[in-house]
């Protein structure tokens, strides 16, 4: 496979074959202080990594073309997560431990987000249903008040001067409270 370096992340080259991105494991193993051959054997025994790992030709740190054992970039994070912390150099243990904790949190978040989303959504739905029902109740109350006011208005509009005279020149109606100023 002809490869070219497309990026460097934390001093690790990401190599591209055109359709896929790979990472050579040796530079990572050396940085962590773990045995590259031991990691190669572990990768080959792994039911997933063993299927995707391969040899690629790439320019090594010394500038020469070399064959390198590599895994697809998208699998590097899982492979790193599987490395036994007791096997890494003392000076990188804290970083590897921090990385592994971040992986555990990422896995937890990934698998529990749907539950968290559904729980939050259900809470908001219940709140909005309550608000909607309260609005419906207030609307019905307002409709009732409007209908009563309309009925009263219609009753006043129906009063004739003869009704007024018959009531001793007063608009003393049963639905009017208080005295009228006019």
C-alpha positions in Angstrom: 0.0 0.0 0.0 1.3 3.4 -0.9 0.8 5.8 2.0 1.4 9.4 2.8 1.3 11.3 6.1 -1.8 13.3 6.4 -1.6 14.5 10.0 0.5 14.3 13.1 -1.3 14.1 16.4 0.8 14.1 19.6 3.9 13.1 17.5 2.0 10.1 16.0 1.7 10.1 12.2 -1.7 9.4 10.7 -1.1 7.7 7.4 -3.5 7.6 4.5 -3.7 4.9 1.8 -6.2 6.9 -0.1 -9.3 5.2 1.2 -8.4 4.6 4.8 -6.3 6.2 7.6 -3.8 4.1 9.6 -1.5 4.5 12.5 1.7 2.6 13.0 1.8 1.0 16.4 5.6 1.0 17.0 6.0 4.8 17.7 3.1 4.7 20.2 4.5 1.6 21.9 7.9 3.2 22.2 6.3 6.4 23.6 4.4 4.3 26.2 7.4 2.1 26.9 5.5 -1.1 26.0 6.9 -3.9 23.8 5.8 -3.4 20.2 6.1 -7.1 19.3 4.0 -8.0 22.4 1.4 -5.4 21.3 1.4 -6.8 17.8 0.7 -10.3 19.1 -2.1 -8.9 21.3 -3.6 -7.1 18.3 -3.4 -10.2 16.2 -5.2 -12.3 18.9 -7.9 -9.7 19.3 -11.1 -10.8 17.4 -11.6 -7.3 16.0 -8.2 -5.6 15.8 -6.7 -8.8 14.3 -9.0 -8.5 11.3 -8.2 -4.9 10.5 -4.4 -4.6 11.3 -2.0 -4.8 8.4 1.5 -4.0 7.2 1.9 -0.7 5.3 4.9 1.0 3.7 5.6 4.4 5.0 8.4 6.8 5.5 9.9 6.2 8.9 11.4 8.7 11.3 14.8 8.1 9.7 13.4 9.2 6.3 13.5 5.7 4.7 10.6 3.6 3.4 9.8 1.0 5.9 7.1 -1.6 6.4 5.1 -0.9 9.5 2.5 -2.8 11.4 -0.5 -0.5 11.6 -4.2 -0.4 12.5 -6.9 1.8 11.2 -7.0 5.2 12.9 -10.6 4.7 14.1 -9.4 1.6 16.1 -6.4 3.2 17.8 -8.4 4.6 20.7 -9.9 1.2 21.6 -6.5 -0.4 21.3 -4.9 2.2 23.6 -7.8 1.7 26.1 -6.9 -2.0 26.3 -3.2 -1.5 27.2 -2.4 -2.7 30.7 -1.3 0.3 32.7 1.2 -1.8 34.7 3.1 -2.3 31.5 3.7 1.4 30.6 6.6 3.6 31.6 6.2 5.2 35.0 6.4 8.7 33.4 3.3 8.2 31.3 1.2 6.1 33.7 -0.8 9.2 34.9 -1.6 10.2 31.3 -2.6 6.7 30.3 -4.8 6.4 33.5 -6.4 9.8 32.7 -7.0 8.6 29.1 -8.6 5.3 30.3 -10.9 7.3 32.7 -11.9 9.5 29.9 -12.7 6.4 27.8 -14.9 5.0 30.6 -16.8 8.3 30.9 -17.2 8.5 27.1 -18.6 4.9 27.0 -20.9 5.7 29.9 -22.1 8.9 28.2 -22.6 7.2 24.9 -24.7 4.4 26.2 -26.7 6.4 28.8 -27.4 9.6 26.7 -30.5 8.1 25.2 -31.9 7.3 28.6 -31.0 10.7 29.9 -32.5 12.4 26.9 -35.7 10.4 27.2 -36.0 11.2 30.9 -35.4 14.9 30.4 -37.8 14.9 27.4 -40.5 13.2 29.5 -40.1 15.7 32.3 -40.5 18.6 29.9 -43.5 17.0 28.1 -45.2 16.6 31.5 -44.5 20.2 32.4 -45.8 21.4 29.0 -48.9 19.3 29.2 -49.6 20.8 32.6 -49.1 24.3 31.2 -51.3 23.5 28.2 -54.1 22.2 30.5 -53.8 25.4 32.6 -54.1 27.5 29.4 -57.1 25.5 28.3 -58.8 26.1 31.7 -58.1 29.8 31.6 -59.3 29.9 28.0 -62.6 28.2 29.0 -62.9 30.6 31.9 -62.3 33.5 29.6 -64.8 32.1 27.1 -67.4 31.8 29.8 -66.8 35.4 30.9 -66.9 36.6 27.3 -70.2 34.8 26.8 -71.7 36.2 30.0 -70.5 39.8 29.0 -72.0 39.3 25.6 -75.3 38.1 27.0 -75.4 41.2 29.4 -74.5 43.5 26.5 -77.2 42.0 24.4 -79.7 42.4 27.2 -78.8 46.1 27.6 -78.9 46.6 23.8 -82.5 45.2 23.8 -83.8 47.7 26.4 -86.0 50.2 24.8 -87.0 53.6 26.0 -90.4 52.1 27.0 -88.6 49.5 29.2 -86.6 52.4 30.7 -89.7 54.5 31.4 -91.5 51.4 32.8 -88.6 51.0 35.2 -89.0 54.6 36.6 -86.3 56.0 34.2 -83.6 53.7 35.6 -81.5 51.0 34.1 -82.0 48.9 37.2 -81.1 45.5 35.8 -80.5 42.3 37.8 -77.0 41.8 36.3 -75.7 45.4 37.0 -73.9 45.8 40.3 -73.6 49.1 42.0 -75.2 52.4 41.0 -74.9 54.1 37.7 -73.4 57.5 37.5 -75.3 58.7 34.4 
